Amino acid sequence: MSKRDATPSWSGFIFQGEVAICVALEKIMGIGVDNLTSRNALLIESDEDFSIRENELEVYQVKAIANSSMSAFKNTVEELINRYTYSIKELKDPADGRKTIRSQRNEVRNKPIKSYLVSWYNITDWDKESFDDRFSAHIDTSFSLISGVYTVENIEDKTKIEIEKVLNHIGVDFAYSDLDIIYAFLCGKVDSLIKDSHSKKVRKEIPFTEIINDIKNAPKAYNVEIGWHYVKRNFFHAMMEELNSYKDLNSDDMLEKKGKIDRVILELGKLDDAQFKGLLENNLIPHKDLKGSFSLIEFGDYLNKTLVIDILCRAITSINDGPNYASLAFTCKKTHNIYQATLLNRDIPDDERYSSQLMEEVEKLAKKPVSNDVSFFINQHLNLDLNDAKDVLNNIFTDLALDGDDSFEENRVFGLRKIDKASNELNA
């Protein structure tokens, strides 16, 4: 297989893994659980997305880009047909005999490999006659388009339906809450294999029989690993759903906002699991701590998908300059103040009677190391100027000192900024 751009982005990992699991389960039920052989497998490719080995090999390329126009996918279709329908000529490199030069030929392979393009968006202007004869002759035969079938919005439900079919067939009793755990367990496993495959440039193989055993033997409760995969998946799904909301908006302003979200998704998709977990714990959600029960409810409460859209995406699209992608903090060019984006949405009425509630939120932030470097925490409802913050923080540090905690420096000052005010100050 020829090399192509396999950028380790979110669309290449999480959504790709979800589609891979769903397609594999559909194939398993199509073959029949009792008819599986050692040859039947899901293959994670180093330079493709995934393949299915049923009777013959089938290759799949997954696209989660925010575009419903055929023009965005035309080159990919032609690449797939060239690569898997037509034969390839290999010659020794005359300049270096150790290397091989590969070129496309006009002859069709003796046994073309079936290839699929899976598009999250429904491609609305698909017309195979717009392709040259070299390609149109093979569309719907050795190449097929699957568009708008597997989406960010429906992939979980579609996969759980297939998991339920397997469980019913093998006679395993289950509660519907078990489907959440099995789904997250399978996706987390495939996600790890995809990353390993991309980093080491090797193929990873999961026999269909192993997938059945994973469904049988999945953990009975949420654990840390499954829970963090669930959080990460929900975060990126929220980002992609917001990106989806721009699909029919073509003004320069909307395209710019769409591009900003797309860039953040791409950059955050490059973080490994430890880096992403650190981004949430230290930067985006410093006001919360997991209590340790590691239940679905706790992980669900820890990251609210709505807040990713209402706070983070709104900050990203309203602030002119992009953030530091490792922290999602913005730097003001004029003052050099650092504005840290958070998912804090506490709403406290502007009334002195509620000062204790404000101190409660500020204290949570003060206990996190990120507060050493931040001038303002961007949030949904609260404004606190630096001058006013001094009094609040002095009270907090005094109370902490009385409690015997001397780990806080009293000269540290940070405030709070609602999104609109933060964007006005950063854009000034």
Backbone hydrogen bonds, N-H to C=O, Kabsch-Sander energy under -0.5 kcal/mol:
donor,donor_aa,acceptor,acceptor_aa,energy
6,A,4,R,-0.6
9,S,7,T,-2.9
10,W,265,I,-0.5
12,G,9,S,-0.7
13,F,9,S,-0.7
13,F,10,W,-1.5
14,I,10,W,-0.8
15,F,10,W,-0.9
17,G,13,F,-2.7
18,E,14,I,-2.3
19,V,15,F,-2.6
20,A,16,Q,-2.5
21,I,17,G,-2.4
22,C,18,E,-2.2
23,V,19,V,-2.9
24,A,20,A,-2.4
25,L,21,I,-2.4
26,E,22,C,-2.3
27,K,23,V,-2.4
28,I,24,A,-2.5
29,M,25,L,-2.3
30,G,26,E,-1.8
31,I,27,K,-2.7
32,G,28,I,-2.8
35,N,32,G,-1.9
36,L,33,V,-0.9
40,N,37,T,-0.8
41,A,53,R,-1.4
42,L,206,I,-2.8
43,L,41,A,-0.5
43,L,51,S,-2.9
44,I,42,L,-0.5
44,I,204,K,-3.6
45,E,43,L,-0.6
45,E,49,D,-0.9
49,D,60,Y,-0.9
50,F,60,Y,-1.7
51,S,43,L,-2.7
52,I,58,E,-2.7
53,R,41,A,-2.8
54,E,52,I,-0.8
54,E,56,E,-1.9
58,E,52,I,-2.4
59,V,114,K,-2.5
60,Y,50,F,-2.9
61,Q,116,Y,-2.4
63,K,118,V,-3.4
67,N,65,I,-2.0
72,A,69,S,-1.4
73,F,70,M,-2.0
74,K,70,M,-1.2
77,V,73,F,-2.3
78,E,74,K,-2.2
79,E,75,N,-2.4
80,L,76,T,-2.4
81,I,77,V,-2.2
82,N,78,E,-2.6
83,R,79,E,-2.5
84,Y,80,L,-2.4
85,T,81,I,-2.3
86,Y,81,I,-1.4
87,S,107,E,-3.0
89,K,103,S,-3.3
91,L,101,I,-2.4
93,D,96,D,-0.5
93,D,99,K,-2.4
96,D,93,D,-0.9
99,K,96,D,-2.4
101,I,91,L,-3.7
102,R,100,T,-0.5
103,S,89,K,-2.4
105,R,87,S,-2.0
109,R,85,T,-2.8
113,I,84,Y,-2.7
114,K,57,L,-0.8
114,K,112,P,-0.5
115,S,142,S,-2.4
116,Y,59,V,-2.1
117,L,144,S,-1.8
118,V,61,Q,-3.2
118,V,116,Y,-0.6
119,S,117,L,-0.7
119,S,146,I,-2.6
120,W,63,K,-2.6
123,I,121,Y,-0.7
124,T,68,S,-1.7
124,T,122,N,-0.8
125,D,68,S,-0.6
126,W,123,I,-0.7
130,S,127,D,-1.9
131,F,128,K,-1.5
135,F,132,D,-1.8
136,S,132,D,-2.8
137,A,133,D,-1.7
138,H,135,F,-2.0
139,I,135,F,-0.8
139,I,136,S,-0.6
140,D,143,F,-3.5
141,T,138,H,-1.7
142,S,138,H,-0.7
143,F,138,H,-1.8
144,S,115,S,-1.9
146,I,117,L,-3.0
147,S,145,L,-0.5
148,G,119,S,-2.6
148,G,121,Y,-0.6
151,T,149,V,-0.7
155,I,151,T,-2.2
158,K,154,N,-2.6
159,T,155,I,-2.1
160,K,156,E,-2.5
161,I,157,D,-1.9
162,E,158,K,-1.4
163,I,159,T,-2.4
164,E,160,K,-2.6
165,K,161,I,-1.8
166,V,162,E,-2.0
167,L,163,I,-2.6
168,N,164,E,-2.5
169,H,165,K,-2.1
170,I,166,V,-2.5
171,G,167,L,-0.6
171,G,168,N,-0.5
172,V,167,L,-2.2
173,D,171,G,-0.5
178,D,175,A,-1.6
179,L,175,A,-0.6
179,L,176,Y,-0.7
180,D,176,Y,-0.7
181,I,177,S,-1.1
182,I,178,D,-2.7
183,Y,179,L,-2.5
184,A,180,D,-2.3
185,F,181,I,-2.6
186,L,182,I,-2.7
187,C,183,Y,-2.5
188,G,184,A,-2.4
189,K,185,F,-2.0
190,V,186,L,-2.3
191,D,187,C,-2.7
192,S,188,G,-1.9
193,L,189,K,-1.9
194,I,190,V,-2.6
195,K,191,D,-2.1
196,D,192,S,-2.3
197,S,193,L,-2.7
198,H,194,I,-2.5
199,S,195,K,-2.5
200,K,196,D,-2.2
201,K,197,S,-1.2
202,V,197,S,-1.1
204,K,44,I,-2.6
206,I,42,L,-3.1
208,F,40,N,-2.3
210,E,207,P,-0.7
211,I,207,P,-1.6
212,I,208,F,-2.0
213,N,209,T,-2.0
214,D,210,E,-2.5
215,I,211,I,-2.0
216,K,212,I,-2.1
217,N,213,N,-2.6
218,A,214,D,-0.6
227,G,223,N,-2.8
228,W,224,V,-2.5
229,H,225,E,-1.8
230,Y,226,I,-2.3
231,V,227,G,-2.2
232,K,228,W,-2.7
233,R,229,H,-2.8
234,N,230,Y,-2.3
235,F,231,V,-2.2
236,F,232,K,-2.3
237,H,233,R,-2.6
238,A,234,N,-2.1
239,M,235,F,-1.9
240,M,236,F,-2.5
241,E,237,H,-2.7
242,E,238,A,-2.0
243,L,239,M,-2.1
244,N,240,M,-2.2
245,S,241,E,-1.0
245,S,242,E,-0.6
246,Y,243,L,-1.5
247,K,244,N,-1.6
249,L,246,Y,-1.7
250,N,248,D,-0.6
255,L,251,S,-2.6
256,E,252,D,-2.0
257,K,253,D,-2.0
258,K,254,M,-2.7
259,G,255,L,-2.2
260,K,256,E,-1.8
261,I,257,K,-2.0
262,D,258,K,-2.5
263,R,259,G,-2.2
264,V,260,K,-1.9
265,I,261,I,-2.5
266,L,262,D,-2.3
267,E,263,R,-2.7
268,L,264,V,-2.9
269,G,265,I,-1.8
270,K,267,E,-1.1
271,L,268,L,-1.5
276,F,272,D,-2.6
277,K,273,D,-2.6
278,G,274,A,-2.2
279,L,275,Q,-2.1
280,L,276,F,-1.9
281,E,277,K,-2.7
282,N,278,G,-2.7
283,N,278,G,-0.5
283,N,279,L,-1.4
284,L,279,L,-2.5
285,I,280,L,-3.0
288,K,285,I,-1.4
299,F,295,S,-2.5
300,G,296,L,-2.5
301,D,297,I,-2.4
302,Y,298,E,-1.8
303,L,299,F,-1.4
304,N,302,Y,-0.5
305,K,303,L,-0.7
307,L,304,N,-0.7
308,V,304,N,-1.3
309,I,305,K,-1.4
310,D,306,T,-3.2
311,I,307,L,-2.5
312,L,307,L,-1.3
313,C,308,V,-2.5
314,R,309,I,-0.8
315,A,311,I,-2.4
316,I,312,L,-2.7
317,T,313,C,-2.2
318,S,314,R,-1.5
319,I,315,A,-1.6
324,N,329,A,-2.8
325,Y,323,P,-0.7
327,S,324,N,-1.0
328,L,324,N,-3.5
329,A,324,N,-0.7
330,F,339,Y,-3.1
332,C,337,N,-2.8
336,H,332,C,-2.1
339,Y,330,F,-3.5
339,Y,337,N,-0.5
340,Q,338,I,-0.6
340,Q,376,F,-2.8
341,A,328,L,-1.6
341,A,339,Y,-0.6
342,T,378,I,-1.2
343,L,284,L,-2.6
348,I,346,R,-0.6
351,D,349,P,-2.2
354,Y,351,D,-2.2
355,S,352,E,-1.9
357,Q,354,Y,-0.8
358,L,354,Y,-1.5
359,M,355,S,-2.5
360,E,356,S,-1.7
361,E,357,Q,-1.6
362,V,358,L,-2.5
363,E,359,M,-2.5
364,K,360,E,-1.5
365,L,361,E,-1.6
366,A,362,V,-2.5
367,K,363,E,-1.4
368,K,365,L,-1.6
371,S,368,K,-2.0
372,N,369,P,-2.3
373,D,370,V,-1.4
374,V,370,V,-0.8
375,S,338,I,-2.3
376,F,338,I,-2.1
377,F,415,G,-2.0
378,I,340,Q,-2.8
378,I,376,F,-0.6
379,N,417,R,-2.6
380,Q,344,L,-2.3
384,L,416,L,-2.6
389,A,385,D,-2.4
390,K,386,L,-1.3
391,D,387,N,-0.7
392,V,388,D,-1.5
393,L,389,A,-3.2
394,N,390,K,-2.6
395,N,391,D,-2.0
396,I,392,V,-1.9
397,F,393,L,-3.3
398,T,394,N,-2.3
399,D,395,N,-2.2
400,L,396,I,-2.5
401,A,397,F,-2.3
402,L,398,T,-2.2
403,D,399,D,-1.3
404,G,401,A,-1.7
405,D,400,L,-2.8
406,D,404,G,-0.8
410,E,408,F,-0.5
412,R,409,E,-1.5
415,G,375,S,-3.1
416,L,384,L,-1.5
417,R,377,F,-2.4
419,I,379,N,-0.9
422,A,418,K,-2.7
423,S,419,I,-2.8
424,N,420,D,-2.1
425,E,421,K,-2.2
426,L,422,A,-2.6
427,N,423,S,-2.2
428,A,424,N,-0.8
